[in-house]
Amino acid sequence: MNEILVAGVDTSTQSCKVRVTEARTGRLVRFGKAPHPTGTSVDPMAWWKAFQEASAQAGGLDDVSALSVGGQQHGMVLLDRQGRVIRDALLWNDTRSAPDADDLIIRLAKSETGGPNKDPDPDLAMQGKQAWVRAVGSSPVASLTITKVAWVSRMEPDKAKAIAAICLPHDWLSWVIAGHGPAADPGAEPGLEDLFTDRSDASGTGYYDPAADSYRRDLLAMALPAGMAERVILPKVLGPHQVGAKADPHIAGRDVPGGCILAPGGGDNAMTALGLAMQVGDVSISLGTSGVAAAVSPVPAYDMSASVTGFADATGHWLPLACTINASRILDAGLAALGTDYDGLAKLAEKSSPGAEGITLIPYFDGERTPNRPDAHARLEGLTLANTTRTNLARAFVEGLLCSQRDCLELLKRLGTTVSKILLVGGGAKSPAVRAYAPGILGMDVQLPRPDEYVAIGAARQAAWTLTGEEEPPAWPVDIETTLTGAPCEQVYQQYLRWRG
C-alpha cells in the first residue's frame, strides 16, 4: 500500500516543529525542528524562516498531500494594505496590555449600564468581566489579542491607523505557506482576503463568539481607532476539516497530484486535544512554557468568575481551559537556584516531605494569568532557619508548579466538568519529580502519554481528516507510557491555598 503523507506544523513560542506523518496510521515518517527567538515581541519573519528550516530538516514537503499549522494562541499580527507586517507580533505572554484589558472591561460595563453618567453597579469590574464572558466566553486579560490591539491603538496610533488586517500566528504562517506575504511573487496582489483560521484560535482573540460562530466587530471597535473595526480584514473562520487553501507549489506538495491542501489549523491547546484523541470527560494538563488545563465539553462554557476561558476546540465541540503563564520554567528557575539538573532536583525533593516542611512557592515569576495577577512576582513563604534547606526548596519548586495546575483543575470542576481522566503532557511532564508528586497533588491517578509532539500530531491528524473529508478524524493510537499513582496529599494544596490568598 502506498503511503499517503501529511504534515503537522507546530509554530510554538519557542520553536517550529514539522512532523511528516502517514495519514492512515499516524506513524511518524520524518521530523524537523528549528528555534524561534526569545522574548514576548517577535518579528513573524522568524517563524517563516524557522518553518523553512524545520521543513528542510524533515526532508522537505514535496511528497505531502495535506498540511495543517497549529500555533501559539493570542499572538497579534498586524498587516497593512500591501500584506506587510506593521510591527513585531505581541505574543500571548506579553503582559504590557494589562491596563488595556482593565479598560476594556470597564468600558463594556459602562456601556451596559447606560454610560458613565448612570450610577454603575458597585463592582463595576466584575460586571464588565461577566459582560465579556456572555459575549465571547472569556473576559479580557493581557494574553488575549484584543487587549494587544488596544495597546497599539493607545501607544502607537500611527501604526494602528495603518492596520488593514489582524491575524494570529497560525493564521499568518498558513497564509504565507499558501504563497502570500513574504512567499508571494513580486507584484502579486496582497491576498488579505485569503486569510483563514479556525474556531479554536479565533475564540482566543476576545472578538469572536464561538457559540454564534461570528466575529464581534462591535467589541473590536473598542480596541481600534474610530471607524476601523468594520473595514479591517479578519481571517475567514473555517469548519473543523474544511480546506483553507492550496499550498504554494514551491513550498509543499510538488510531487503530489493536485498539490498540497491546507487544513484550517488551530490553536495549540486544541491541537494537543486532537493529538491526544481526547473525549468528553478527559482533561489534559500541559506543562510547557505555559501551563494549561483543558477539558473537552459538548456545550459552551461561561465562567462568570472570568477565570476559565470558554474556547472552542478543533472538532466542533468546546475546550474550556485555564492557563498559567508560568509552568515548566518554574522548574528551570529551581534548577538555576539550586545548581542542579532535573534528576538532581528530583533526588533533592525526595529527601524532603510533602509540604516541604512548611515552605510554599507561589510561582508567579512572570506575573500570572490564572489567577489574573499580571504584576505579581514569585515568592517563597514559610521560611525559617530550620527549614531553609536545598531539599525543602527543591520540593517547594515542584509542589508550587503542581499546585498552580491544581488551581486550574479546580476551576474546571467548578464549572461542572466531570474529570474521568487526566493526561499529563509537555516538557515539564518529563521531570521525575513532577511525575512522582502529580497524582498526590492533583488528587487522582494521572495517565502519562509517551512524550511526543502532540500539537504537531494534532495538526497532522487534522490534515489527514481534511484530506479524507470524512465525518470523523482518523483513529490514530495514543501510546500511554504509564499510569502514575500515589497517595493523596491534600495538605500540600491546602498549605498552598493559605499562602496564595
N, C-alpha and C positions, 0 to 999 in steps of 0.2 A: 504494500500500500504506500503510495507516495505521500510524503509529509506535506502538510499544509501549515505554513508558518505564520505566526502573528507576533507583533512586538508590543510589549507593555513598557511605557516610559514613566519613570518616577522623577519628576523635577522637584526635588525637595529643597528645604532650606540649605542643606549642607552640600548636596551633590546631585548629579543626574545619573540615573541608572537606566540601562536599556536591557530588557530581558526578551530574547527571541525564544519563542515557545511553540511547541507543536499544538495546533489548535484543538485537536480532538481529545488529547490526553492530558494536556497541561505540562508535559515533560519539558524541562529546561534543555534548550539546544545550545544557546550561546548567551554570553553576558558581557556587558561593558559598564564602566563607571568612570566618571570624571568629577572633580571637585567644583563647587561653587565658591565664590569669595565669601569671607566672613562679613558680619555686620548686619544691620537691620535696614539698610538702604542700599540697593544694588542696581546696577545697570543691567536691564534684561538681556543685553547682548551677551553677557556672561553665561546666561542659561542656554542661549543658542550655540555658543562655542562649546559648552560642556556637552550638549546633546550631540553635536557633531563628533566630538572626541569619544564619547561613550559609544556611539553607534559604530565608529571605526574599530574600537576595541572589541565590540560584539560581532565583528566580521562583516559589517555592512548590512544594509537593509534591502538589497536588490531583490531578494527572494521572499520578501514579506508581503502577504496578501492584505493584511489589515493592521492598523496601528492605533493605539489609544494612549493618551497622556493623562496621568494622574499628577496632581501638583499640590504644593503647599497652598492652603486656603487664605483668603482675605487680601493677599498682596495686591496693591493698587498699581496698575499700569495705565498711564495716560498717553493717548496718541493724538497727534494733530491731524489736519486735513490731508496731509501727504502720507499718513501712516507712520510718521516718525515718533519715537519715544520722546516725550516732552521733558521728563525729568527721571531721575533714578526711581525705581519702584520702592515704595514703602512696604516692608514685609509685615506679616502678621504680628511679629514680636517687637515691632517698633511702637513704643508707648507714648510718643510725643503728642499724639492726638487725644490723650485722655481728657483734657479740658474741653475739646470739641465734642466728645461723647457726652459729657455732662451737659453741655449747652444744648445739644440736640434733644436730650431727654426733657429738659426744662421747657424748650420751645414747643414740643409736641403737647406737653401737659398744659401749657398756657393756651394753646390753640383749642384744646378740648374743653377748657373752662370758659371759653368766650373771649380770651385775650387778657392782656396784662392789667386791664382796669377792673376786672372782676376778681373778687376775693377768691384765691385758689384754695384747694384742699391743703390742710397744714403740712401734709407730707407730699409736697409737690414733686420731688424727685421720684418717689415710688409710684405716684400717679402716672408720671411720664414713662417710667420703665414699663409699667403694665400696659400702657397705650401702645408702646412699641411691640411688646410681646403679642398683643392682639393683632397688630398689623402684619408683622412678618415672622413671628415666632421667637424673636430674640430682641433683647434690649441692647443698645449701643454700648460697647466697651472699646478700648483703644485698638483692639485687634481688628474690628470689623471695617470693611472697606469704606463705608460711608463716612466714618469719622476721619479717615485719611484724606478723602476728597474735601471735607470741610476744612481740614488743616491747610491744605494747599490754597483753598479759596481765601482763607484768612491771612496766611503768611506769605503766599506767593501769588498775588492776584493776577499778575501779568501772565503767568503760566496757566492759571485757572481759565483765563479768557481764551486761551489757545486750545482748550480741550475740544476735540471732535469725537472721541470715543473713549470709553472706560472699559477695561477688561482685567482679568485676573491672570496670574502666571500660567496656569494650564491653558487658558483661552489663547493667550498670546503665542505660546510655543506651538500649539496646534495650528494656529493661523499662519505662522512662519513656515511650518512643515508643509502646509498647503501651497506655499510659494509666494507668500506676501511679505511685506516688511523687508527685512534685510535679505531675504531669499528671492525677492522679486527681480525680474529683469529690469534693467534701466528703462525708464519711461513708461513702465506699466502703471495701470490705474492702482490707487491705494488699496482698494478692495476692503474698505472698512465694513461694508455691509455683509461681508463674508465671515465675519467673526461669529463663532458659535461657542456654546458652553453647555452645561447640563444642570439639572435641578440641584444636585448636591453642592456644587461650587457656588452657583448663583445664590443659594439660600444662606451663604455666609457673607453676603455683601451688606445686608441691612436695608436694601431697597428692592428686594424680591420676595414675594409672598409664595412659598412653596405649596400651600394648600390651594390657592387660587391659580397657581402656575402663571403668575403675571408680575411684571415689574411695577413697583410703586414709584412712579416718577414724581408724584406729589411729595414723597418723602425725600427723594434725591434732590428735589428743588431746594430743600432746606440746607443742602451742603454745597450748592453751586451758585455762582453769580446769577442774578435775576434773569429769567428768560431762557437759560441754557438747558434746563432739565428736559424740556420737550424735544429739543433738537439733537442732543448728544446721542451718539450711536451706542447701543448696548448689545452685547452678543445675543444671537438667537438662542433660546433655550430649547435643546433637543430632548426627545424622549430617551429612555434608558439604553436602547440599542439602535438608535436612528443614525444613519450615515450623515456625517458632518461635511465631508469634502473628500476629494481625491488628493493624495499626497503629490507634491511636486515630483515628477519622474526623475529629476536629478538627485532627489533625496532618498526616495524609497520606492520599491515595487517595480523597478525597471524590467526585471525578469519575470514578472507576474502578468499573465494576460489581463488586460483591463486596468492594470495599475493597482496600487495600494490604496484602500479606502481608509478614511479616518473616522474612528468612532467618536462619540461625544466627549470622552474623557470624564474627569470628575475630580472632586476634592480628595485629598489624601486619606481622610478618615473613611469616606465612603468606599474608596478603592480597597482599603485594608479590609473592610467588612466583606466586600465582594471576593477578595482574595482568600479570606478565611471561610467563605461559604456560610456566613452567619445567617441564622434564622431567628424568628421572634423568640425572645427569652434568652438569647445569647448576649453577653456583654463582653466587649474587648477592652482591655486596658493596655494601651500602647505607650511604652516608655522610650521616647526618642528625645529630640530637642525639647519638645513639649510633652506633656502627659495628657492622655485623652482616654476618658471612659465613655464608651459609646454603646448604645443598645438599639437593636432593630425593633421598630414599632410599626404596627399596621395602621396607626392613626397619628395625626399631627400631635405634637407635644406643645403645651402652652404653660410654661412655668411662670406664675405670677410673682415669684420672688426674683425673677430675672437672672437666676444662677445657671440654669440649663438652657442651652441654645436649641431651638427647635428646627434642626436642619432636615433636609431630605437626604435619602440615600441614593444609590445608583441603580436601584431595581424597581422603583415606583413606590416604595414604602418611605418611612421616615427614619431618621437617625438622631434622636435626641442625644446630646453629648455635653459633658462638662470637661473643660480643658484647662490645664495649668500651663503657665509659661515655663515653669521650672520642672524638669524631670531628670533625665539621665545626667545632666550637668551638675545636679546636686551631688551625685557620686563622684564626679570629676573633681568638684571642689573639695570633697573629703579626701580624695587621693592626694591632691596637691597639699592640703593642710597637714596630712599625716605622713607624707613622703613614702607612699606605698603604691601598690598596684591593686587590681580587682581581687586577686586571690589573697593578697596580704590584707586588704580591708575585710574580707570575709573571715580570715583567721583571727584578726583582732576582735571583730564583733562577736565571734563565737565565744570568746573568753569573758565577755560581758554577760548580762542577763536582760530579760525583757524589761523595757523601760530605762535601760542604760543607767541604772542606779539613780534615777531621778532627773537625768539630763534629757531635754527635749530640744530638737532643732526645728524651728519654724523656717522652712526653706525657701523664703521669698527673695532669692538673690537678685533677680531682675525685675522686681515688682511682681505682681500676680494678677491673674485674670479670674481665677476661681479660688478663693473669693476675690472680688474686684478691688484690688489694692495696688494700683499701678505705681504708687510712690513708696511702697513698702520695701524693706530690706530684710535679709535673713538675720536671725538672731538665735543664740543659744540661751536656754533658760534652765534654771535649776542647778547651776554650777556651784559646787562647794570645793573647798580644799581637798576633801576626802575623795570626791567622785571624779575630779578632773584628771582622767587618765586617757591614754590613747585608745584603750579598749572600749571604754564607755563612749568616747567621742565617735569612734568608728560605728558603734551600734546606733548612736543617735542620728548619724547621717543617713543610714539605711532606713531606720524607722521613720524619720522625717519625710523621706520620699514616699514610702508606702502609706503613711497616714494622710498625706496630701491627696493620694489617689483614693483612699477610703472616703475622704470628703466627697469626691466626685461620685463615687458609687452610691453613697447615702443620698445624694441629691436625686439621682435617677430613681432610686427606690421610692423616694417621697412622691414622685410623680405617678406612682403605681406600676413601675416596671417590675415584672416578675423575673428574678435573676435565677435561671436554671443552670447556667454555665458561665464561668469566667475564663476567658482566653487571654493569656499574658504574652505580649509580643513587643518587639522593638529592641533596640540595642541594650537598654537597661535591663531587659529580661535575661540577658546573658550573665549578669552578675550572680555569682554563687550566693552572696549574702541576700540579694533580693529574692532569689528562689527559696532560700531557707526560711525567710520570715513572711513571705507574701500570704500563704494560707492563714496563718495565725492572725495577722493584722486585718486582712480583708474579710475574715470570718467564714471562709468556706474553701473547699478544695479548688485548686486552680489548674487548668489544663495548659500545658506548655507546648504549643506547636513548634515543630522543628524550626530553628532560626532560618529565616529566609526573607526575601524582599517582597512583603505582602502587598505593598502599594503597586509595585510593578507586576506582581502576579494578578492582582485585581484588574489592572489596566489591560493586561494581556487577555484575561478572561472576557472582559467587555469587548475587546477587539474580535475575539473568536465568536462571541454572541452576535455582534453586529454583522459579521461575515455570514453567519448562517441565517440570520433573520428569524430564528425560531422564537417561541413564546418565552422559553426559559433559558438561562445561560447554561453552557455545557457543564456537566457534572465532573469537576476535577477533584481528585482526592486531596484531603488535607492531612498531612502527616503529624499526628500528635506524638511528640517525643516522650512525654511522661505526664503523669498527673501528680501535682505537688500536694502533699497533705501535711497537716500539722495541727497541734493543739491550739484552740482559740486563745488569743492574747488581747482580750478586750480592754484590759487595764492599760495597755500601751496607747491605744487610741483615746481612751478617756483622759489620760495624762496629757496627751497632745491637745485635746479639746480645751482643757483648763488653761493651757498657756496660749493657745491660738487666739482665744477671745472672739 
